[in-house]
């Protein structure tokens, strides 16, 4: 949309730009998640067995997906390309990541293949924080989300260091 040109003319660092965009997106997704959680309490008897872990998973998920969205926003040249990654990558990963089933129900070969899906670790961590059961260990889930967040931060650092798709 060309907003980066105005940002480059302002006397702010790339860290402030990323913090502004990613902070706004993470805050919005955090509020949406909390509204969904609050609304769910009206319809089901909801108990959170590990509330601090749930908050940690919620914050890391909001932050990592906001960083990933920032990368996609820089990469995309138009709105059609902007929808390509969520439609063809993220949605299948969510459906195949154990959101609606436990991966322990799958045959052993497919369980192993599912462990390469990063969404499995998000779902497993949230499932453990709510119900006390998980497909993979909680530490591994937190490590996977933190690793994805670090990877996104590294990519954003590289984008701003090289000026890829930002500077003409």
N, C-alpha and C positions, 0 to 999 in steps of 0.2 A: 504493500500500500504506500510505500515511500516514507513511512514515519521514521525510519532509521536515518534518513538524511538530515532531518531536523535534530535528531538526537546527537548526531556526530558534530553538529555545529555548536551544541551546548557544551559548556565546560565541565562535563562529568565523565567519569571513568567507565570502562566497560563493566566493571563490577556493579556500579550503581544502575546501569541500564539493565543488566541481568536481574539484579535484586528487585528492581521495579516491576518488570514484566513477569518474572517467575513468582515473585511475592504476591502479586495481584492474582495470578492464576491459581496458585496454591491456596490462597485465602478463599477464593471463590469455591474451589473444589472442597475445601474443608467445611465451609458452611453448607454446601449441598449435601455432603456426607452426614453432617450432624442433623440436618433437616430430615433426611431419609431415616436415620436412626431414631429420631424423635417420633416421626410418623409411624414407624414400625411398632413402637410401644403401644399404640392404640389398637393394633390388630393382632398382635401375638404377645404371649407372656415371654418377655425378653429378659434374659439374665446374662450378664457379662462376667465370666469367671475370672478373667485377668484384665481389669480395666486399664491398668498402666500399659500393658503390652498392646492392647487395642489402640490406645492413643498413639503409642510409638509407631505401630504399623500404619495407622491413619495418616500421621504426619509425614512419614517417609514415603508413603504411596502418593500423597498429594504433591510433595516436593519433586519426587522422581518423575512423575508423569507430567508435571508442569515444565520441568527441564526438557523432557523429551518433546513436548509440544513446542517449546521455544526453538529447538533444533529443527523440527519439521517446518515451523513457520519461516525460518531463514532459508531452508532448502527449497520450499515450494515457490514456483514462479507464478502460480495462479491458484484460484480457488479449487479447481478440479484436482490439481496436484496435492493441494492441502488435504483433501479428503481421501486421497489414495492410501496413505499409511493407516489411518484409523479403520478404513473400510476393509482393506485387503490384508492387513497384518494384525492389528490390535484385536479386532473383533474375533477372527478365528482363534487367536491365542487365548482369548477369554473363554470361548466356548470349549476349547480343547484343554483348558487349564484346570479342570476340576471344579469349576464354579457351581455346577449343578450335580456333581457326583464326586465321590472319592476316587482317586486314582488307584486305590487298592482294589477296586472292583474290576480293573482292567487285567488282561493277561500280562504275565511278567515282561514280555517284550515291549508291550505298549506302556507299561509302567516306566521302564527304563527310558523310552523315547520321550515320555511326558516330562521327565526330569530335566530335559533340555529347554522346556518352556518356562520362561521367567515368571509367568502369571501363576504357575503352580505354587511358587513360594509365597506370593502375595495371598492367594486364597488359603493356603495351608496355615499361614500365620494368623490371618483373621479367624479362620475356623477354630484354631487353638485358643485364641483369646476369648472367643464367645463360648465354645462348647468343651474345651479342654482336650480335644482330640485333633491330631494333625497327621497329614500324609508324610511330611518331612519334619525334621527337628526344627524347633523354634529358632535356635541359634543359626542354623543354616538359612532359614527364611530371612532373618534379619540381616545376615551377611550378604545374601543375594540381593536384597533391596538396597542395602548400603553400597554394594558393588555397582549396581545399575545406576544409582545416583552419582557415584564417583565417575563412572564411565561417561555419563551425560555431562557432568561438569568438565571433564577432560575434553570432550568434543567441543563444548562451548568455548573453553579456553583456546583450543586450536583455531576455531572459527574466528575469534576476535584477534588472535595473534597473527594469523595469515590474512585476514580480511576476506576470506572466502565468502562469496555471495553478498558481501556487505559493501565493499568498496568497488567502485567501477574500474 
